[in-house]
Amino acid sequence: MKKIVWLPIVLAFAAFTAGCNTMEGAGEDIERGGEKIQQQAR
């Protein structure tokens, strides 16, 4: 019974952690794109 309760919690935690890493990477990519645009504007 306890395994049935813990499995969804562990899966949700893994998905949340992976989502945070993905959003952080996307933010860095957007930041680099903005820097390139600023360089071209100068």
C-alpha positions in Angstrom: 0.0 0.0 0.0 2.8 2.4 0.9 4.5 1.9 -2.5 1.3 2.9 -4.3 1.2 6.2 -2.4 4.9 7.0 -2.9 5.1 6.3 -6.6 3.0 9.3 -7.8 4.9 11.5 -5.4 8.2 10.5 -6.7 7.1 10.8 -10.3 5.7 14.3 -9.7 8.9 15.4 -8.1 10.9 14.0 -11.0 8.7 15.8 -13.5 8.9 19.1 -11.5 12.7 18.9 -11.3 13.0 18.2 -15.0 10.7 21.1 -15.8 12.7 23.6 -13.8 15.9 22.6 -15.6 14.2 23.0 -19.0 12.8 26.5 -18.1 16.2 27.6 -16.9 17.9 26.5 -20.1 15.2 28.2 -22.2 15.7 31.4 -20.2 19.4 31.3 -20.9 18.8 30.8 -24.6 16.4 33.8 -24.7 18.9 35.9 -22.9 21.6 35.1 -25.4 19.3 35.9 -28.3 18.6 39.3 -26.7 22.3 40.0 -26.3 22.8 39.2 -30.0 20.0 41.7 -31.0 21.6 44.4 -28.8 25.0 43.8 -30.5 23.4 44.1 -33.9 21.6 47.3 -32.9 24.9 49.0 -32.0 
